[in-house]
Every structure is written in structure tokens, then in C-alpha cells.
Amino acid sequence: MNMTPHVRPRVVAIHQPTFFPWLGYFNKVAYADTFIVLDSVPISKTGGTWLNRVRLLLNGRVSWVTMPIVRAYHGAQLIRHVQMDGVAWRGKLLRTLQGAYGRAPHFEMVFPLVAALIKNQTDSLAEFNLSAIRALSVSIGLDPAKLIVGSTLGVSGKGSELLVELVKSVGGTAYLCGDGAAGYQEDEKFHDARIDVVYQRFQHPVYQQRGASEFREGLSIVDTLMNCGFDATRDLVLGSKPSMNGEYLGEATSVQRLSPERA
């Protein structure tokens, strides 16, 4: 008879600090024991990136909103060194949100928090996004203490080897990754390091979106908050539970949700 006690895996998720992320991002925060904010890799010099843009519902249509960043540099630039380009975008984004969500059911409660985050005076993309991710996590009752900045861990490498070393550096035994990772991630490197790979399999919830003729998924969590409020957004984030070997990873750790004024 096998008397070996069941040991719950220590789950680590890793993601770049994206701009007002979508629900799936916070689902990872919820179910990971440690969430590493990866700021020590280069930003793409051309094309769009989730680091400085995200989709919202504007006038009934899915539209991009963007934080301008400085791209006048030579060679590769690490995410933690990326600077915003000007300040006018802040006021424009605030006006856009007021026009798009001013009549949303939870605008009066949510807008003060989002406005305070947009007004953050840092010119660092990574600092701005991390501050927003922390505050939004707290606003829906997720524990911000599990967020660790990757550049503080002293780990180097590239690709899957870097991810493996990051997981090992925080004592992880399982890596929670997005479904899109299957196309490029080298799972065998995790297995060689005795780290289980858990694909998130996030099932996007459907909620009532004001002004939409049909539901549009994959938008910023701001859309969900405006339409559903803090408590219901938390429920939607927690509703899709990752599993490993047929077993759920367990209950998400959380903290008491703070009011927008305290978050």
C-alpha cells in the first residue's frame, strides 16, 4: 500500500508585464503560487505588442488603445528599460474610457481606480504596467505578494531554458503556461528539470457587455470591471480552474478585496 502523502505542486506562472491585461492573465495570477513578471527580455522593435496596447469596446466595436513608447534606440532593448513617449496619451485614454463606458453599470465605482492608474507619473513602461497589475489584482481580491519581478532573480538565458531557470529560482515544481505556448515552447526542457508543464486551458466567460451586439472576448479586464464590477469580475477570473493529471491545482489564494480608494 502506497502511504506516500500527496504533495501539492508549487505552481509558477511567467508573463511579461502587459498593458491593462485580459481576464486570462489574472486567472494565471490567481492560480499560481508565484507569478514572475518577466521584464528582463527584449521588446519587439517593430509591430504591435501587448506591452503597450490592449483592446477595448469603443462605440460597439473592438478597438485598440495604445500607450506610445520610445522606439528610437539601437539594437535590443529590455522591457525594463522601455520608456513612454510623452504624456498626452493619458488624457486621451481617460476621455476615451469616459465616452465608451460612462454609462456602464459599474463606471462610477471602477473609473476612479483606473484613472488613478493611468495618471501614474512614471515614464517606465514596466513600472506603469506592474503598478496597474498589482492594483487590479488587489481590487478583485488576488494576493499581490505572489508577483515577483523577473529581473530581481538574477537569472539569465533564452527561450525555454530561461523559463526553466526562473521556475527553479523560486522553488517551482510546475509551470503554468498559456495555450499558445505549445507552438514554440520546448516542454522536454521542463521535464528534464523535473518540472511539470500545465497548460492553462482558460475558458473565457461570457458576460453582458453594454453597447455590444454580440459578446466580444479577449478585451482588457477594464471592460469586465466596467460591466460587471469588482466582485463579479473576481468570480469570472476564478471560474476557469487549471488542472494537472485530471486534478485541479487547488483553490486560488486571495486577500480581502480593497476598495478603489485603498487599492
KEKE-3310 file (N, C-alpha, C; in steps of 0.2 Angstrom, whole numbers, plus 5000, padded with zeros to 4 digits):
npx = (5004:5003:5009:5013:5012:5001:5008:5006:5009:5021:5016:5021:5019:5023:5025:5026:5025:5010:4999:4986:4979:4970:4957:4962:4975:4974:4969:4979:4987:4979:4979:4992:5006:5017:5020:5029:5034:5040:5052:5065:5068:5070:5060:5049:5055:5048:5031:5015:5012:5007:5012:5011:4998:4981:4965:4948:4931:4924:4912:4904:4912:4927:4942:4959:4968:4982:4998:5010:5027:5044:5054:5066:5080:5095:5099:5094:5082:5079:5063:5062:5069:5061:5054:5040:5032:5030:5016:5003:4994:4988:4978:4970:4966:4959:4948:4943:4939:4929:4920:4917:4913:4905:4892:4891:4887:4895:4903:4905:4911:4922:4930:4937:4948:4954:4957:4966:4977:4981:4985:4997:5013:5025:5038:5042:5038:5037:5036:5024:5015:5016:5012:4999:4994:4996:4988:4975:4974:4973:4961:4952:4953:4965:4981:4994:5006:5012:5017:5032:5046:5055:5068:5074:5078:5090:5093:5098:5097:5089:5074:5065:5074:5077:5065:5064:5074:5070:5058:5064:5072:5063:5058:5049:5038:5030:5025:5014:5007:5001:4990:4994:5008:5011:5016:5029:5036:5048:5044:5051:5062:5058:5053:5065:5071:5063:5051:5034:5023:5009:4996:4986:4972:4962:4945:4935:4924:4907:4899:4888:4890:4889:4882:4886:4883:4885:4894:4911:4926:4942:4945:4952:4954:4948:4936:4928:4927:4920:4908:4904:4908:4918:4917:4910:4919:4930:4924:4922:4936:4941:4933:4938:4947:4963:4970:4980:4985:4972:4967:4962:4972:4970:4963:4962:4974:4970:4967:4958:4947:4951:4944:4942:4948:4958:4965)
npy = (4994:5011:5023:5036:5053:5064:5077:5094:5103:5116:5130:5139:5154:5163:5179:5193:5210:5216:5228:5234:5220:5206:5195:5181:5183:5187:5176:5167:5173:5171:5157:5153:5150:5158:5172:5177:5192:5195:5205:5206:5203:5206:5219:5218:5227:5231:5231:5227:5226:5218:5224:5237:5240:5237:5229:5237:5240:5251:5262:5251:5243:5233:5239:5245:5252:5263:5264:5276:5272:5275:5272:5275:5268:5259:5242:5229:5231:5229:5225:5231:5243:5251:5266:5277:5287:5303:5312:5315:5305:5300:5308:5307:5294:5293:5301:5293:5282:5287:5291:5279:5270:5277:5275:5263:5249:5249:5260:5271:5266:5259:5268:5278:5271:5265:5277:5283:5274:5276:5289:5288:5293:5288:5286:5274:5260:5246:5248:5256:5247:5236:5242:5244:5231:5225:5233:5231:5217:5217:5224:5214:5205:5197:5190:5201:5199:5188:5192:5193:5202:5198:5202:5204:5192:5187:5178:5171:5168:5161:5159:5143:5138:5149:5151:5139:5140:5151:5146:5137:5145:5150:5140:5132:5118:5116:5122:5134:5138:5148:5143:5146:5143:5131:5131:5135:5132:5122:5109:5098:5102:5107:5095:5088:5095:5091:5097:5100:5103:5113:5117:5131:5132:5141:5145:5157:5167:5172:5188:5201:5214:5231:5240:5231:5221:5208:5196:5200:5193:5193:5205:5220:5218:5229:5232:5221:5224:5237:5233:5223:5224:5223:5212:5202:5201:5195:5183:5178:5178:5167:5157:5148:5134:5129:5112:5098:5082:5078:5083:5097:5112:5117:5128:5146:5157:5171:5188:5200:5209:5226:5243:5254:5266:5262:5253)
npz = (5000:4995:5005:5003:5006:4997:4988:4985:4970:4968:4960:4946:4937:4922:4914:4903:4908:4904:4896:4905:4907:4900:4906:4906:4910:4923:4928:4928:4938:4949:4951:4952:4962:4963:4953:4940:4934:4919:4915:4909:4896:4878:4870:4856:4842:4831:4825:4833:4851:4866:4877:4877:4872:4871:4869:4868:4870:4860:4856:4852:4845:4843:4848:4847:4860:4864:4872:4869:4865:4867:4853:4848:4847:4847:4842:4853:4866:4883:4891:4904:4902:4894:4889:4891:4878:4879:4887:4883:4879:4891:4895:4884:4884:4896:4892:4882:4889:4897:4887:4881:4892:4901:4904:4908:4919:4931:4931:4939:4951:4946:4938:4945:4951:4939:4933:4942:4940:4927:4928:4934:4937:4932:4920:4915:4906:4911:4925:4926:4920:4929:4941:4938:4936:4949:4957:4951:4953:4967:4968:4965:4974:4973:4978:4979:4983:4978:4966:4957:4952:4937:4934:4946:4951:4946:4935:4920:4902:4888:4879:4882:4891:4899:4905:4912:4921:4928:4935:4943:4951:4960:4967:4961:4955:4945:4930:4924:4910:4895:4883:4870:4870:4866:4853:4852:4864:4872:4879:4884:4890:4902:4908:4909:4919:4929:4931:4930:4916:4914:4905:4903:4898:4898:4899:4892:4900:4897:4898:4901:4890:4889:4875:4865:4851:4850:4861:4865:4866:4875:4879:4888:4906:4911:4903:4908:4922:4921:4916:4925:4938:4953:4962:4954:4943:4949:4952:4939:4934:4943:4939:4929:4931:4931:4928:4932:4927:4928:4940:4949:4951:4964:4976:4973:4980:4990:4995:5006:4997:4992:4993:4979:4983:4992:4985)
capx = (5000:5007:5007:5017:5007:5000:5011:5003:5014:5021:5015:5024:5017:5028:5022:5028:5020:5006:4995:4979:4978:4964:4955:4966:4981:4973:4967:4986:4989:4975:4981:4999:5009:5022:5019:5035:5033:5046:5054:5072:5069:5069:5054:5049:5056:5043:5024:5011:5014:5003:5015:5009:4992:4976:4958:4943:4925:4923:4906:4901:4917:4933:4947:4965:4971:4989:5002:5015:5033:5050:5057:5072:5086:5099:5100:5089:5080:5075:5057:5063:5072:5057:5051:5034:5033:5025:5010:4996:4990:4985:4972:4966:4964:4954:4942:4940:4935:4923:4915:4915:4910:4902:4885:4892:4884:4899:4908:4906:4915:4928:4933:4942:4954:4958:4960:4972:4982:4983:4989:5004:5018:5032:5039:5044:5033:5037:5034:5017:5011:5016:5008:4992:4993:4996:4982:4969:4974:4970:4954:4947:4955:4970:4986:4999:5013:5014:5020:5039:5049:5060:5075:5077:5080:5097:5093:5099:5096:5085:5068:5063:5079:5076:5059:5065:5078:5066:5054:5068:5074:5058:5056:5043:5038:5025:5025:5008:5008:4996:4989:4998:5015:5013:5019:5036:5039:5051:5042:5055:5067:5055:5053:5072:5072:5058:5046:5028:5020:5002:4993:4980:4966:4957:4938:4933:4917:4903:4896:4884:4893:4884:4884:4889:4878:4887:4899:4917:4931:4949:4947:4955:4949:4944:4929:4924:4926:4915:4901:4902:4910:4924:4916:4908:4925:4934:4921:4924:4943:4942:4929:4941:4952:4968:4971:4986:4984:4965:4966:4963:4978:4968:4960:4967:4975:4967:4967:4952:4947:4951:4940:4946:4952:4963:4969)
capy = (5000:5017:5028:5042:5058:5068:5084:5099:5106:5123:5132:5146:5157:5169:5183:5200:5215:5219:5234:5233:5214:5202:5190:5176:5185:5187:5169:5164:5176:5168:5150:5152:5151:5163:5174:5181:5197:5195:5212:5205:5200:5212:5221:5218:5234:5233:5228:5228:5221:5218:5228:5244:5241:5232:5230:5239:5240:5258:5263:5245:5240:5231:5244:5246:5258:5262:5269:5277:5271:5277:5267:5277:5266:5254:5235:5226:5235:5225:5228:5236:5250:5254:5272:5280:5293:5309:5311:5317:5299:5298:5312:5304:5287:5294:5303:5288:5277:5290:5291:5272:5266:5282:5273:5256:5248:5250:5265:5276:5263:5257:5273:5281:5266:5265:5284:5284:5270:5280:5295:5286:5298:5285:5286:5267:5255:5241:5251:5258:5241:5232:5245:5243:5224:5224:5237:5227:5211:5218:5226:5209:5200:5192:5192:5204:5197:5182:5195:5194:5205:5193:5205:5204:5185:5186:5173:5173:5163:5162:5154:5139:5137:5154:5149:5134:5143:5156:5142:5134:5150:5152:5133:5129:5111:5115:5128:5136:5142:5149:5138:5147:5141:5124:5132:5137:5130:5116:5106:5092:5105:5107:5088:5086:5098:5088:5102:5098:5108:5114:5122:5134:5130:5146:5146:5164:5168:5177:5192:5207:5220:5236:5243:5226:5217:5201:5196:5201:5191:5194:5213:5221:5217:5236:5231:5217:5228:5242:5230:5218:5226:5220:5205:5198:5200:5190:5176:5176:5176:5161:5152:5143:5132:5124:5106:5094:5075:5077:5086:5105:5114:5119:5135:5152:5161:5178:5193:5204:5215:5233:5247:5258:5271:5259:5249)
capz = (5000:4995:5010:5002:5006:4991:4989:4980:4966:4968:4953:4944:4930:4920:4909:4903:4911:4898:4897:4907:4904:4899:4911:4907:4913:4930:4930:4930:4944:4954:4952:4953:4969:4961:4946:4938:4929:4915:4912:4908:4889:4874:4867:4849:4840:4826:4826:4839:4857:4872:4882:4876:4869:4873:4865:4872:4866:4859:4851:4850:4841:4847:4846:4851:4864:4864:4876:4865:4868:4863:4849:4845:4851:4843:4845:4858:4872:4888:4893:4910:4900:4889:4891:4887:4873:4880:4892:4881:4879:4897:4895:4878:4886:4901:4889:4878:4894:4899:4882:4880:4897:4905:4906:4910:4926:4937:4929:4945:4956:4943:4934:4949:4951:4933:4931:4946:4937:4921:4930:4937:4933:4930:4912:4913:4904:4916:4931:4925:4919:4935:4946:4937:4938:4956:4960:4948:4957:4974:4968:4964:4979:4972:4983:4975:4986:4973:4960:4958:4946:4935:4934:4953:4952:4944:4931:4913:4897:4882:4877:4887:4896:4904:4909:4917:4927:4933:4939:4948:4956:4966:4970:4957:4953:4940:4926:4922:4904:4891:4877:4864:4871:4863:4846:4852:4870:4872:4885:4886:4894:4909:4910:4911:4925:4934:4932:4926:4912:4915:4901:4907:4895:4900:4896:4893:4902:4894:4902:4897:4888:4887:4869:4861:4848:4852:4866:4862:4871:4875:4880:4894:4912:4912:4900:4913:4928:4920:4915:4930:4945:4956:4964:4949:4939:4953:4951:4932:4934:4946:4936:4924:4935:4928:4931:4931:4928:4930:4946:4949:4955:4970:4977:4972:4986:4989:5000:5006:4991:4994:4989:4974:4986:4995:4981)
cpx = (5004:5005:5010:5011:5007:5003:5009:5009:5015:5021:5017:5021:5022:5025:5025:5023:5016:5002:4988:4976:4971:4962:4959:4973:4980:4971:4974:4988:4986:4978:4988:5001:5014:5020:5025:5033:5040:5048:5061:5073:5068:5062:5055:5050:5051:5036:5021:5013:5009:5006:5013:5002:4987:4969:4953:4937:4923:4917:4904:4906:4923:4938:4953:4966:4978:4993:5008:5022:5039:5054:5064:5078:5089:5099:5093:5088:5076:5068:5058:5066:5067:5054:5045:5036:5028:5020:5003:4991:4986:4978:4967:4963:4958:4947:4939:4936:4929:4918:4912:4911:4906:4895:4885:4889:4888:4905:4910:4911:4922:4933:4939:4948:4958:4961:4966:4978:4985:4987:4995:5009:5025:5032:5041:5038:5032:5034:5026:5013:5011:5012:5001:4990:4992:4989:4975:4969:4971:4963:4949:4949:4960:4976:4992:5006:5016:5018:5027:5042:5055:5067:5078:5079:5087:5098:5094:5098:5091:5079:5066:5068:5079:5070:5060:5069:5075:5061:5058:5071:5069:5055:5050:5044:5034:5025:5018:5009:5002:4995:4993:5005:5016:5016:5026:5040:5042:5050:5047:5061:5064:5055:5060:5074:5067:5053:5040:5026:5013:5000:4986:4973:4960:4951:4935:4926:4914:4899:4892:4888:4889:4887:4886:4883:4879:4893:4906:4922:4938:4950:4950:4951:4945:4937:4925:4922:4920:4908:4899:4904:4916:4923:4914:4914:4929:4931:4923:4931:4944:4938:4932:4947:4957:4969:4977:4984:4976:4963:4967:4969:4976:4965:4965:4968:4973:4968:4960:4952:4947:4946:4945:4951:4958:4968:4975)
cpy = (5006:5022:5035:5048:5062:5075:5088:5102:5113:5126:5139:5148:5162:5172:5190:5204:5219:5224:5233:5226:5211:5198:5184:5177:5184:5180:5165:5167:5173:5161:5148:5153:5157:5165:5179:5185:5198:5201:5212:5202:5206:5213:5220:5226:5236:5229:5230:5224:5223:5222:5235:5246:5236:5234:5232:5239:5248:5259:5256:5240:5238:5235:5244:5252:5257:5267:5270:5276:5274:5271:5269:5275:5261:5247:5233:5231:5230:5229:5233:5242:5254:5260:5274:5286:5298:5307:5312:5311:5297:5302:5309:5298:5288:5297:5298:5283:5281:5290:5283:5268:5271:5279:5265:5255:5250:5255:5269:5273:5261:5263:5276:5277:5267:5272:5285:5280:5274:5286:5294:5290:5295:5286:5279:5263:5250:5243:5252:5251:5236:5235:5244:5236:5222:5227:5233:5221:5212:5220:5220:5203:5195:5195:5195:5202:5191:5185:5196:5197:5200:5196:5205:5197:5183:5180:5175:5167:5165:5157:5150:5138:5143:5153:5144:5136:5148:5152:5139:5139:5152:5145:5130:5122:5110:5122:5129:5140:5143:5144:5139:5145:5135:5125:5133:5134:5123:5112:5101:5095:5106:5100:5086:5089:5096:5093:5100:5104:5108:5119:5124:5132:5135:5146:5153:5164:5173:5181:5198:5213:5225:5239:5238:5222:5210:5201:5196:5199:5193:5202:5214:5220:5224:5235:5226:5221:5233:5239:5225:5220:5222:5213:5200:5196:5195:5183:5174:5174:5169:5155:5146:5140:5127:5118:5102:5086:5074:5080:5094:5106:5116:5126:5140:5155:5168:5182:5196:5209:5221:5237:5251:5263:5269:5255:5253)
cpz = (5000:5000:5009:5001:4999:4992:4983:4977:4968:4961:4952:4937:4928:4914:4909:4906:4906:4901:4899:4904:4904:4905:4912:4910:4921:4933:4932:4937:4950:4956:4953:4960:4968:4954:4945:4933:4925:4912:4909:4901:4885:4872:4860:4847:4835:4828:4832:4845:4862:4877:4882:4873:4871:4869:4870:4867:4866:4854:4848:4846:4845:4844:4850:4854:4865:4869:4871:4869:4864:4860:4846:4849:4846:4846:4849:4864:4877:4890:4899:4908:4896:4892:4887:4883:4875:4885:4889:4880:4885:4897:4889:4880:4891:4897:4885:4883:4896:4894:4881:4885:4902:4908:4907:4918:4932:4936:4935:4950:4953:4941:4939:4950:4945:4931:4935:4943:4931:4922:4933:4933:4931:4922:4910:4912:4909:4922:4931:4925:4926:4941:4945:4938:4945:4959:4957:4952:4964:4974:4967:4969:4978:4976:4978:4977:4981:4967:4961:4951:4944:4935:4941:4955:4950:4939:4924:4909:4892:4881:4883:4892:4901:4908:4914:4923:4931:4937:4944:4953:4961:4968:4967:4955:4947:4937:4923:4916:4900:4885:4871:4864:4867:4856:4846:4859:4870:4879:4888:4891:4902:4912:4912:4917:4931:4936:4927:4922:4912:4910:4904:4904:4898:4896:4897:4894:4898:4899:4898:4896:4885:4880:4863:4858:4849:4857:4862:4867:4870:4876:4886:4900:4913:4909:4905:4919:4927:4919:4921:4937:4947:4958:4959:4944:4943:4951:4944:4931:4937:4943:4932:4928:4931:4931:4928:4932:4930:4936:4946:4953:4962:4971:4976:4979:4985:4995:5000:5001:4994:4990:4984:4977:4989:4991:4977)
residu = (MET:ASN:MET:THR:PRO:HIS:VAL:ARG:PRO:ARG:VAL:VAL:ALA:ILE:HIS:GLN:PRO:THR:PHE:PHE:PRO:TRP:LEU:GLY:TYR:PHE:ASN:LYS:VAL:ALA:TYR:ALA:ASP:THR:PHE:ILE:VAL:LEU:ASP:SER:VAL:PRO:ILE:SER:LYS:THR:GLY:GLY:THR:TRP:LEU:ASN:ARG:VAL:ARG:LEU:LEU:LEU:ASN:GLY:ARG:VAL:SER:TRP:VAL:THR:MET:PRO:ILE:VAL:ARG:ALA:TYR:HIS:GLY:ALA:GLN:LEU:ILE:ARG:HIS:VAL:GLN:MET:ASP:GLY:VAL:ALA:TRP:ARG:GLY:LYS:LEU:LEU:ARG:THR:LEU:GLN:GLY:ALA:TYR:GLY:ARG:ALA:PRO:HIS:PHE:GLU:MET:VAL:PHE:PRO:LEU:VAL:ALA:ALA:LEU:ILE:LYS:ASN:GLN:THR:ASP:SER:LEU:ALA:GLU:PHE:ASN:LEU:SER:ALA:ILE:ARG:ALA:LEU:SER:VAL:SER:ILE:GLY:LEU:ASP:PRO:ALA:LYS:LEU:ILE:VAL:GLY:SER:THR:LEU:GLY:VAL:SER:GLY:LYS:GLY:SER:GLU:LEU:LEU:VAL:GLU:LEU:VAL:LYS:SER:VAL:GLY:GLY:THR:ALA:TYR:LEU:CYS:GLY:ASP:GLY:ALA:ALA:GLY:TYR:GLN:GLU:ASP:GLU:LYS:PHE:HIS:ASP:ALA:ARG:ILE:ASP:VAL:VAL:TYR:GLN:ARG:PHE:GLN:HIS:PRO:VAL:TYR:GLN:GLN:ARG:GLY:ALA:SER:GLU:PHE:ARG:GLU:GLY:LEU:SER:ILE:VAL:ASP:THR:LEU:MET:ASN:CYS:GLY:PHE:ASP:ALA:THR:ARG:ASP:LEU:VAL:LEU:GLY:SER:LYS:PRO:SER:MET:ASN:GLY:GLU:TYR:LEU:GLY:GLU:ALA:THR:SER:VAL:GLN:ARG:LEU:SER:PRO:GLU:ARG:ALA)
# end
